[in-house]
Amino acid sequence: MLGFSLSKLMVLAAILGAVWYGFKLIGRLDAARKRKVDSTGRGDQARTGQGRSDSSQPAPRPDGVVDLIQDETGAYVAKEKRDDRI
C-alpha cells in the first residue's frame, strides 16, 4: 500500500508548481506575441498617422489576404483590380 510521506507530498507540490509557472510563462509569451503582431499590423499606421498617400494603391495587408468580389460575369476578381464603372 502506498503511504503518504512528506517527501512525496513535497515532490507533488514541486511538480504542480512547475506546471503552474509553466502555464503562466506560456500565457505571457503569447500575450507578448499578440502585442507584437498588433503593433506591426494595420494599427501601426493609424497610430503614426501614416495613411495611404495614393488612393489608387491600397495598403498591402500584413496577413497576405486578398479581398475578392464578384464582377458582372460571375468571376471573382481582386477588389483592387475591379473596374468601378459598373
MARMIDREN-191094 format. One line per 10 residues: number of its first residue (from 1); their letters; for each residue x negated, y, z of N, C-alpha, C, O. Coordinates in steps of 0.2 Angstrom, whole numbers. Example, Ala and Ser with C-alpha at 12.3 -4.5 7.8 and 13.67 -1.06 7.14 Angstrom:
BEGIN
1) as) -66 -28 39 -62 -22 39 -66 -16 39 -71 -17 42 | -64 -11 35 -68 -5 36 -64 0 39 -67 6 40
***
This chain:
BEGIN
1) mlgfslsklm) -4 -6 0 0 0 0 -4 6 0 -10 6 3 | -2 11 -4 -6 17 -4 -5 22 2 1 23 4 | -10 24 5 -9 28 11 -11 36 9 -14 37 4 | -8 40 12 -9 47 11 -15 49 16 -14 50 22 | -20 51 12 -26 54 16 -27 61 14 -24 63 9 | -30 64 18 -32 71 17 -36 73 11 -34 77 7 | -40 68 10 -44 69 3 -40 68 -3 -41 72 -8 | -35 64 -3 -31 63 -9 -26 69 -10 -25 71 -15 | -24 72 -4 -20 77 -5 -24 84 -7 -21 88 -11 | -30 84 -5 -34 90 -7 -36 89 -15 -36 94 -18
11) vlaailgavw) -37 83 -17 -38 82 -24 -32 84 -28 -32 87 -33 | -26 81 -26 -20 83 -29 -19 90 -30 -17 93 -35 | -20 94 -24 -19 101 -24 -24 105 -29 -22 109 -32 | -30 102 -29 -35 105 -34 -33 104 -41 -34 108 -45 | -30 98 -43 -28 97 -49 -22 101 -51 -22 104 -57 | -17 102 -47 -12 106 -48 -14 113 -49 -11 117 -53 | -19 116 -45 -21 122 -45 -25 124 -52 -24 129 -55 | -28 119 -54 -32 119 -61 -27 120 -66 -28 124 -71 | -22 116 -66 -16 116 -71 -13 123 -71 -12 126 -76 | -11 125 -65 -8 132 -64 -12 137 -67 -9 141 -71
21) ygfkligrld) -18 138 -65 -23 143 -68 -24 142 -75 -25 147 -79 | -24 136 -78 -25 135 -85 -19 138 -89 -20 141 -94 | -13 137 -86 -7 139 -90 -7 147 -89 -5 150 -94 | -9 150 -84 -10 157 -83 -15 160 -88 -13 165 -92 | -20 157 -89 -25 159 -94 -23 158 -101 -24 163 -105 | -19 153 -103 -16 152 -109 -11 158 -111 -11 161 -116 | -7 159 -106 -2 165 -106 -6 172 -108 -3 175 -112 | -11 173 -104 -15 179 -105 -18 180 -112 -18 185 -115 | -21 174 -114 -24 174 -121 -19 175 -126 -20 178 -131 | -13 172 -125 -8 173 -130 -5 180 -130 -4 183 -136
31) aarkrkvdst) -4 183 -125 -2 190 -124 -7 194 -128 -5 199 -131 | -14 193 -127 -19 197 -130 -19 196 -137 -20 201 -141 | -18 190 -140 -17 189 -147 -11 193 -150 -12 196 -155 | -6 193 -146 0 196 -149 -1 204 -149 1 207 -154 | -4 206 -144 -6 214 -144 -10 215 -150 -9 220 -153 | -15 211 -151 -20 212 -157 -16 212 -163 -17 216 -168 | -12 207 -164 -8 207 -171 -3 213 -171 -3 215 -177 | 0 215 -166 4 220 -166 0 227 -168 3 231 -172 | -6 228 -165 -9 234 -166 -12 234 -174 -14 239 -176 | -13 228 -177 -16 228 -184 -10 228 -189 -12 228 -195
41) grgdqartgq) -4 227 -187 2 226 -191 4 233 -193 1 238 -193 | 11 233 -195 14 239 -198 14 245 -192 15 251 -194 | 15 243 -186 15 248 -181 9 252 -180 9 258 -178 | 3 250 -183 -3 254 -183 -2 260 -187 -5 265 -185 | 1 260 -193 2 265 -197 6 270 -194 5 276 -195 | 12 268 -191 16 273 -188 13 277 -182 14 283 -181 | 8 274 -178 5 277 -173 0 282 -175 -1 287 -172 | -3 281 -181 -8 285 -183 -6 291 -188 -9 295 -189 | 1 290 -190 4 295 -194 2 294 -201 2 298 -206 | -1 288 -203 -4 287 -210 2 283 -214 1 277 -214
51) grsdssqpap) 7 286 -216 12 283 -220 9 282 -227 3 283 -229 | 14 280 -232 12 279 -239 11 286 -242 16 290 -241 | 6 287 -245 5 293 -249 8 293 -256 10 298 -258 | 8 287 -259 11 287 -265 17 282 -265 17 276 -263 | 23 285 -266 29 281 -265 30 276 -270 34 271 -269 | 26 276 -276 27 271 -281 23 264 -279 25 259 -281 | 19 265 -274 15 259 -272 16 258 -265 15 261 -260 | 20 252 -264 22 250 -257 15 248 -253 11 246 -256 | 16 249 -246 10 247 -242 10 239 -242 15 236 -242 | 4 236 -243 4 229 -243 6 226 -236 4 229 -231
61) rpdgvvdliq) 10 221 -235 11 218 -229 6 214 -227 3 210 -230 | 4 214 -220 -1 210 -217 0 203 -217 -5 199 -217 | 6 200 -218 8 193 -217 8 190 -224 9 184 -225 | 7 194 -230 7 191 -236 14 190 -239 14 186 -244 | 19 192 -236 26 191 -238 28 195 -244 26 201 -243 | 31 193 -249 33 197 -255 41 197 -255 44 192 -255 | 44 203 -255 51 203 -255 54 202 -262 51 206 -266 | 58 198 -263 61 196 -269 68 198 -269 72 198 -264 | 71 201 -275 78 202 -276 80 199 -283 76 198 -287 | 86 198 -283 89 195 -290 91 201 -295 94 205 -293
71) detgayvake) 88 200 -301 90 205 -306 96 203 -309 99 198 -308 | 98 207 -315 104 206 -318 104 199 -322 110 196 -324 | 99 196 -324 98 190 -327 99 184 -322 99 178 -325 | 98 185 -316 99 180 -311 92 178 -309 91 173 -304 | 87 180 -312 80 178 -310 78 183 -304 80 188 -303 | 73 180 -300 71 183 -294 64 187 -296 60 183 -298 | 64 193 -294 58 197 -296 56 201 -289 60 202 -285 | 49 202 -289 47 206 -283 50 213 -283 51 216 -288 | 52 215 -277 55 221 -276 51 227 -279 54 232 -281 | 45 227 -278 41 232 -281 41 233 -289 40 238 -291
81) krddri) 42 227 -292 41 227 -299 48 228 -303 49 228 -309 | 53 228 -299 60 229 -301 61 236 -305 59 241 -302 | 65 236 -310 67 242 -314 73 244 -310 78 241 -311 | 73 250 -307 78 253 -303 83 257 -308 88 260 -305 | 83 256 -314 88 260 -319 94 256 -319 98 259 -323 | 96 251 -316 102 247 -317 108 251 -314 113 248 -314
***
